[in-house]
């Protein structure tokens, strides 16, 4: 029988409440930086997705300015 398959009885749970609380607190401290990084990542994804649209507009506008003559020639040629 594996450890994860063992039933956890209320009697054992009540006897070792202090250990359980220490384990919860310890894992909270260990994984807290990971949670903070995930929150920062979500925020940055939202901000970056807004700037991607702006970046595309800037690139296309600059491209049109640089190659204006060729674009006009192609429009007239068609």
N, C-alpha and C positions, 0 to 999 in steps of 0.2 A: 504494500500500500504506500502510495506517495504522500508526502507531507500535505500537499494542497488538497488531497482527497479526504483528509481527516476531518471529522465533524468538530466544530468548536462549540463546546457546551457552555451554558451560562455560568455554571459553577467555576469553571476554569477562568472564564472571562472576568468574573468579579474578583477572583483572587489576584489576578495580574493586571489590574486596571492601571496601576502606576507605570508598569513597564510599557503597556500599550500607549499611554500618553507620552512617555519619553520617546517611543518610536515614531509616533505621529509628529512630534515637534522636531526630532532629528531629521526626518525625511523632508519636512517642510523647509528647514534651513538648507538642506542639500539641494533641493529642487527649486528653491525660490529664484536663484539667478536664471535658471532656464525659463521659468515663467515670465520673468521680467524681459528676457530677450525675446520671447514669443510676442509679448505685448508691443515691444518696440518694433519688431518685424512687421506685425500687422499694421501699425501706424505708418511705417515707412512705405509699405506696399500701397496704401491708400494715397499717400502724398505723391509717390512716384507715378502712380497711374494717372494722376492729374497732370503732371509735368510731361508725360509722354505725348499727350495730345498737343500741348504747347510746342514741344520740340519738333514734332512733325510739321506743324504749321510754319515754324521758323525755317526749317530746312527747305521745304517746298518753296517758300517765298524767296529765299536766297538763291535757290536754284533757278527760279524763274527770272530773277534780276540778272544773274550771270549769263544765262542763255536766252535772253529775251529775243535777240535777232533770229536765232535758229528756230525758236518756237513760232515766231511770226512768219518766217519763210515757209515752215511746214504747214501752217494754217492756210497761207495763200496758195501753196502748191496743191492742196487737196481739192 
